[in-house]
Amino acid sequence: MKKYWQIAKITFSETTAYRLNFVMWRVRVVLQLLTIYFLWQAILPRGAKILNYDHSQILTYILGTSLIWSFVMASRSQSIADEINSGSLSNFLIKPINYFSYHFFRDIGDKAMNILFTAVELTLMYFILKPPIFIQTDPTYLALALISIFAALCLHFFINFILGTIGFISPEIWAPRFIFFIVIGFFAGSYFPLDILPANIFAIFKFLPFTYLLYFPLKVYLGQLPLEETIVGIFTTFIWTAVFALIANLAWRKGLKLYTSWGK
Amino acid sequence: MLEFSKMDTISVKNLVKTYQVFKKEPGILGTFKSLVSRKYEKVKAVDDISFSIKEGELVGFIGPNGAGKTTTLKCLSGLLYPTSGEISVLNFKPWQRKRQFLTNISFVMGQKNQLWWDLPAIETFLLNKEIFEINDSQFKKTLGELVDLLDAKDILNIQVKRLSLGQRMKCELIAALIHLPKVLFLDEPTIGLDVVMQEKLREFVKSYNKNFHSTIILTSHYMEDVQNLAKRVIVINFGKIVFDGLLTELVKKKAPYKLISFMERNKDNFVKIKKLGKIIEQDFPKLTIRVSSKDSNRIASQILDNFTVEDLTIEEADIAEIIREVFEKSKK
């Protein structure tokens, strides 16, 4: 276990290897949030309810999805396909190390840095801008939101890993990744809150894994789901995670037989 | 610890590895054709080879580009599944990649690095310490020894990408050996290095082999690497073993001749002498001829007695030359 913490630690320090790069990363994150904030602040009519959300709720939803997106989706494991195709995967295969765990803890290291700085930046922005957003104060909902975000993170990890294993059969995985992100954006609710859809369509969405990447954790945070539904949702996320973990494992085993360690 | 000394550390029986490659006709038409239907062809990278290596042996693997050296090493280290045949390394089947196996081998690829590019090399060493579960005191001891052997004390804390190729190779070796592997695969470790660094690395490999009694397979394009390091060589070409034995045997068998060089300032004599052997080099008054090994002494004294030559030397045939001939002969 210690080895994986070392991986998280070394990734953590890797993110700060280039100071300018690091600063630009943070500036980008902050700017992105600010742009979305000011845009929607200007567009949304004050006081009026839209799509059954009031002003501060919809603003929180939009900012929240963008924030969760940056935690859940931003991932080091995008390099899996590259590692397969460049042959640098060989470096891992000859070591007593689990490639899944390696990438998972690399993600943890990367995300820890991201979350740490985002927390500071958000606090600063909150006190400067005093935005009319919804702050959840109920510890139960906060805890459940954290669990569901962690579950979303695991789910995304395995989906991403499966996409990475396409590298075993194709040298180019940009297209499937791109398609996936477009689709996921829609199904996960990054364009609009999913519950504005007709009830029967939304019911189908609830069975899909993607809902649990963004929409669900945010709804939990907003405290808009009954406790029962929240628990069921978290379980669904973990079941989907297990399914994708299984597929990822299978793809990995199959892939290794095809692996030719090209690229010198 | 497991005991292997009585048995072969590495044994390979009838190993075959084929790759599937698809062939594309040139040009635009060929491009479209290849989208619709692809012709796949199986290429035998390694074609039915067998050999075994004992503990502590240092074996040179030589062959031209694409001969199958690297593929063999990849099969031995568990990176590739063999198409057929049996491999046993330290009594493990490499492709199963068992923990016990992986903690006892290492594979250094001259053209691929495991060091974390943006961080100092020491970070990679520390990571490997955890990966191989080496305790603090053992880690310190090994690191100290390796750093001394390679004279790398000053470069451990410098960002890897700022190191020169030679310095990086030193760090690569430390990272690869920090767990003191019993079996070490070195795939062209000296590639791209200058002569001084090559020499240093050779010295290092030699002493590592001696000090830690590890089994080493080395591939290289540089004959000097093999000549200096390995007593035994396995020559491989087109996926088949062409020769397996002592380097001196190879020389005796494939090149039973020596080279006699001298200066002869008399033009008439110069022409006469040429008939005594096969001319390798002539640049009046310098001449080098090739004669069979068993006749070399007789011919040399004949030259000394009958002509007025200066600076006569008898040399062994050049290894690189011999190898080249072996390759030429083993062409399909």
Interface residues (C-beta under 8 A of the other chain):
Chain A: K2 K3 W5 Q6 I7 I10 S13 E14 A17 Y18 G87 S88 S90 N91 L93 I94 K95 P96 I97 L256 K257 Y259 T260 S261 K264
Chain B: Y19 T70 K74 S77 G78 L79 L80 Y81 R97 R99 L102 T103 I105 S106 F107 M109 Q111 K112 N113 Q114 W116 D118 L119 E123 L126 L127 N128 E130 I131 F132 E133 Q159
